[in-house]
Amino acid sequence: MNISSGYANSINSIQQALSMVNLRNAVNQNAATVEKLIESTNQSSRQQLEKATISHKGQNVDTWG
């Protein structure tokens, strides 16, 4: 079944909102606390990805330009 991109975006927005409500209820905190928790999780994920890829940076540089 094909759906329009606008409809798909609306569904995604609703799913994200429901996920936020569920997370807030799960940790029994207010929206600001949940937002901070998510930001902290995202930052931690970025840092872990950077640590995992740092040793590979610059090894495949095209010097023939």
C-alpha positions as CSV (number, residue, x, y, z in Angstrom):
1,M,0.0,0.0,0.0
2,N,1.4,3.4,-1.0
3,I,0.8,6.4,1.1
4,S,1.7,10.0,0.5
5,S,4.9,11.4,2.1
6,G,2.8,14.0,4.1
7,Y,0.7,11.2,5.5
8,A,3.8,9.2,6.4
9,N,5.3,12.3,8.1
10,S,2.2,12.7,10.1
11,I,2.3,9.1,11.2
12,N,6.0,9.5,12.2
13,S,5.2,12.6,14.2
14,I,2.4,10.8,16.1
15,Q,4.7,7.8,16.8
16,Q,7.4,10.1,18.1
17,A,4.9,11.9,20.4
18,L,3.6,8.6,21.7
19,S,7.2,7.4,22.3
20,M,7.9,10.6,24.4
21,V,4.7,10.1,26.4
22,N,5.5,6.5,27.0
23,L,9.1,7.3,28.1
24,R,7.9,10.1,30.4
25,N,5.4,7.7,32.0
26,A,8.0,5.0,32.3
27,V,10.4,7.2,34.2
28,N,7.6,9.1,35.9
29,Q,9.3,12.5,35.2
30,N,8.2,15.8,33.7
31,A,8.9,16.7,30.0
32,A,12.0,18.8,30.8
33,T,13.6,15.9,32.6
34,V,12.8,13.4,29.8
35,E,14.2,15.9,27.2
36,K,17.4,16.1,29.2
37,L,17.6,12.3,29.4
38,I,17.2,11.9,25.7
39,E,19.7,14.6,24.9
40,S,22.2,12.9,27.3
41,T,21.6,9.6,25.6
42,N,22.1,11.1,22.1
43,Q,25.3,12.8,23.2
44,S,26.6,9.6,24.7
45,S,25.8,7.7,21.5
46,R,27.7,10.4,19.4
47,Q,30.7,10.1,21.7
48,Q,30.8,6.3,21.5
49,L,30.5,6.5,17.7
50,E,33.3,9.0,17.5
51,K,35.6,6.8,19.7
52,A,34.8,3.8,17.6
53,T,35.7,5.6,14.3
54,I,38.6,7.8,15.5
55,S,41.3,5.2,14.7
56,H,40.0,4.9,11.1
57,K,40.0,8.6,10.3
58,G,42.4,9.7,7.5
59,Q,43.4,6.2,6.4
60,N,41.5,6.4,3.1
61,V,42.4,9.9,2.0
62,D,42.4,10.5,-1.8
63,T,45.8,12.2,-2.4
64,W,45.5,12.0,-6.2
65,G,42.9,14.8,-6.4
